[in-house]
Amino acid sequence: MTDCENRAVNLDYLPRSCDHDLLLANQIMSSPLRHLLHLALGLSTESMDLLTALTDRLRTAEGALPDPATSGEF
């Protein structure tokens, strides 16, 4: 088992090359999106849920998602 596979250790002590989310984020071609992903890395589940909800609200405001207030989802 490699250090990257051993999740019993504190992940802060692992080399950053073992952070699979970071490796994936670094492959994003869009610089603003890559920056946003770097900012989101390591957030708690609760914070990620809030970020997702905010993203949904922004997409709704821009017309990319249907507005639940007018689409009959209530």
C-alpha positions as CSV (number, residue, x, y, z in Angstrom):
1,M,0.0,0.0,0.0
2,T,1.4,3.4,-1.0
3,D,1.2,6.6,1.2
4,C,-1.5,7.9,-1.2
5,E,-3.7,4.9,-0.4
6,N,-3.1,4.9,3.4
7,R,-5.9,7.1,4.7
8,A,-5.2,6.2,8.3
9,V,-2.5,8.9,8.4
10,N,-3.1,12.6,8.7
11,L,-3.5,13.8,5.1
12,D,-1.7,17.1,6.0
13,Y,1.5,15.1,6.2
14,L,1.1,13.5,2.8
15,P,2.8,15.1,-0.2
16,R,0.4,17.4,-2.1
17,S,0.9,15.1,-5.2
18,C,-1.3,12.5,-3.3
19,D,-4.2,14.9,-3.1
20,H,-6.4,13.6,-5.9
21,D,-8.8,16.5,-5.8
22,L,-5.9,18.9,-6.3
23,L,-4.5,16.8,-9.2
24,L,-7.9,17.0,-10.8
25,A,-8.3,20.8,-10.2
26,N,-5.0,21.4,-11.7
27,Q,-6.1,19.8,-15.0
28,I,-8.9,22.4,-15.5
29,M,-8.0,24.7,-18.4
30,S,-10.1,27.7,-17.3
31,S,-8.0,29.8,-14.9
32,P,-11.0,31.3,-13.0
33,L,-12.6,27.9,-12.5
34,R,-9.3,26.4,-11.5
35,H,-8.9,29.2,-8.9
36,L,-12.4,28.6,-7.6
37,L,-11.7,24.9,-7.2
38,H,-8.5,25.6,-5.3
39,L,-10.4,27.8,-2.9
40,A,-13.0,25.1,-2.4
41,L,-10.6,22.3,-1.7
42,G,-10.6,21.1,1.9
43,L,-14.0,22.7,2.8
44,S,-16.2,20.9,5.2
45,T,-19.3,19.0,3.8
46,E,-21.5,21.7,5.3
47,S,-19.5,24.4,3.5
48,M,-19.6,22.5,0.2
49,D,-23.4,22.2,0.6
50,L,-23.7,25.9,1.1
51,L,-21.4,26.5,-1.9
52,T,-23.6,24.2,-4.1
53,A,-26.7,26.0,-3.0
54,L,-25.2,29.4,-3.8
55,T,-24.2,28.1,-7.2
56,D,-27.7,26.9,-7.9
57,R,-29.1,30.3,-6.9
58,L,-26.6,32.1,-9.2
59,R,-27.4,29.7,-12.1
60,T,-31.1,30.4,-11.5
61,A,-30.5,34.1,-11.5
62,E,-28.7,33.9,-14.9
63,G,-31.5,31.7,-16.4
64,A,-29.4,28.6,-16.6
65,L,-31.7,26.7,-14.2
66,P,-35.5,27.0,-13.8
67,D,-36.7,29.2,-11.0
68,P,-38.4,27.0,-8.4
69,A,-40.7,29.8,-7.4
70,T,-42.2,29.8,-10.9
71,S,-41.7,26.3,-12.0
72,G,-44.3,24.7,-9.7
73,E,-41.7,22.8,-7.6
74,F,-43.2,24.1,-4.3
